Amino acid sequence: MSTPSSTQRITLAKGLNLGLRKAMEHDDKVLVMGEDVGRLGGVFRITDGLQKDFGDDRVIDTPLAESGIVGTAVGLAMRGYRPVVEIQFDGFVYPAYDQIVSQVAKIRARTDGRTAMPVVIRIPFGGGIGAVEHHSESPEAQFVHTPGLKVVACSNPADGYAMIQQAIASDDPVVFLEPKRQYHSEKADVDLAAEPAPLFSSRVVRPGTDVTVAAYGPTVRTALRAADAAAEDGTSLEVIDLRTLSPLDLDPVVESVRRTGRLVVVHEAHTTLGVGTEVAARVTEECFYSLEAPVLRVGGFDVPYPAARIEEAFLPDLDRLLDAVDRSLAF
Amino acid sequence: MRRTTPAPRTSREHTVANDPVENPPGREELTVPSVQSSEQSIPTHPGGGTKAGKDPGDVLARAYAQGSQDPVQLLTPEGERVQHPDFDVDLTPAQLRGLYRDMVLTRRLDTEATALQRHGELGLWAQSLGQEAAQVGAARSVRSQDFVFPTYREHGVAWCMGVDPVELLGMFRGTDHGTWDTEATRMGLYTIIIGAQTLHAVGYAMGLQRDGVVGTGDPDRDAAVVAHFGDGASSQGDVNEALVFASSYQAPVVFLCTNNQWAISEPTERQSRVPLYQRAWGFGLPGIRVDGNDVLAMHAVTTAALQRAREGQGPVLIEAFTYRMGAHTTTDDPTRYRLSADVESWKLKDPILRLEAYLRRNGLVEQAWLDELAAEADALGERMREGCRTRTDPDPLSMFDHVYAEQTPELAAQRDGYAAYLAGFEEDQ
């Protein structure tokens, strides 16, 4: 099968890098800022080469202070810039939590819409990389629970390329979650000229008939592998990549559950009051008479992220997901 | 004295007027004086700053190097004009009266708002009593291309920046979070999270640098930012990070720390073992302490610091040494934690009385002018009372309007559901 000339075989990291580059070429008000994003190109190399090409006024190596990074991004946005902030690791976002929740999220409402806050906060999230403490967390629920923010998670190179550009173009602040363990793991053919789906939309990534599985970020791949395994046992899973966590786009999920009658939500974040909890509540409201089993959640346990040698026990994997599928079918 | 119509906002710089209020006596004389001598390689900022021939950069660099300083003072508590080796003001009698008028009207709006809280019209008010010189002296150094980030107590700054005092009442009445046009007034909304705005100020200043309006040599183009915060805020991480970022990027920010001695019940000694202005040195910028009850000293030092920042020489920390004469807010009871003798001693340093003494002693003000000002203050009070009462509750459904630029389907559904719920009550009636 022939591919268009605009197609490249790239990793998620490269997709994000190309997307950032394109956004910066498109709008000279777009700035990239964070720790080590300039000369080094970021600890994950997502901003590789950007400072060389766009200069240190637009790709800004900042002092090592997360609240300072986000707080100055607020001021830059007030001056008409569109800062893209990199938080180096998920667990490092908390020093900036106050600026994100009390300022970034609220300034538009506080000013009755007079002051826009087009700030993108990129956070490499999730575990499975054998890291030391604070490098493997999934803090998305904290931001989904904050009105004024939008929260999205990419799961593949094509989405990384398109969604980062869409997030930067949004006039609302966007917390942009990137599954760090997939940055460099797999390549995919990405048509850079393709028309992307709307940013705040979820998508069926594998059709099926027996059980619906909703995932986002790193667990999309887990769900797809589970679907392969389940198929061997004669069970058909429909996998939905939620992509947007705030707002949630549950129409495809509701449509799917009305067919399957069963839903399992899977994420790495702690289970209690995680995104899965909200999905379960809303799907129950919308699909009460279609459900054949309670909506089940498979998430990280409600413990602090454990030491790396046992992190695989904490993370929802293929088997824990299939176990939930079995429980749903057996209900 | 004749009255004139208000000037357009574009000529706001160094005019002593707040547009919504009737024009003051003497206002027409308050134009920007020209630089006296073209032979000076570095022009003195109009109205004051460093002494003639002294470069603000040099003076403030020396301030950085010196181990300790007495507060800069140009007017004693008794209203006696004194000389300082580095700083001076060159103000016309009308400009001096203008500063006096700003302080008197600031105090009146503060007194009026406090009374409105006592009458149940406001839920809360944060008094600025006693801090008029620190606020007015600094704000009158701001030019129309600059930008100011306040805390929630900078009522005198708001006055000078052209914010309608009635608009200050909204957040304390609970009708809004601040309604003034921040672009037109060049002043951000009041910020309640302590110190958060100092980082916004640095970011804004980084934007000025990227816009190419710092250090161009064109005084009408070069811009800077004022970041207000207090002695309590000096302990916040955000303030310390703001100082780090500003210093690292040499951003054009004047950090104005109003040390009013009290963070609710905690004295400044609880925040710092060293004088606050000395904190600056560890961050790599000049720090300077000013008599915060001396409007002339505040004006001179802030003018110099802003000029230095606009010229691209980096940030400065000014500590305005003053006293919070009132309570922290109207819910506070300072008798539980401080001595009335302290308050009494600071009354002798009152910023308004000392300038009035100076004006009277030097024949720079007439009784008729003071009478007119008193009448203007009464009119302002009446306008605030009226404006407060007519500041009505917003439509409950308006809370959904500006959460997002692009409304989300789920929030639209919440709004519509609530609207239908409310409509149900109307149908029942």
Interface residues (C-beta under 8 A of the other chain):
Chain A: L31 D57 R58 T62 P63 A65 S67 G68 V70 G71 T72 A73 V74 G75 L76 A77 M78 R79 G80 Y81 P95 D98 Q99 S102 Q103 R108 A109 R110 T111 D112 G113 R114 T115 A116 P147 G148 K150 S170 D171 D172 F200 S246 P247 L248 D249
Chain B: D176 H177 G178 T179 D181 T182 E183 G188 L189 I193 A196 T198 L199 H200 A201 V202 G203 Y204 A205 M206 G207 L208 Q209 R210 D211 G237 D238 E241 A242 V244 F245 S248 D401 H402 V403 Y404 A405 E406 T408 P409 E410 L411
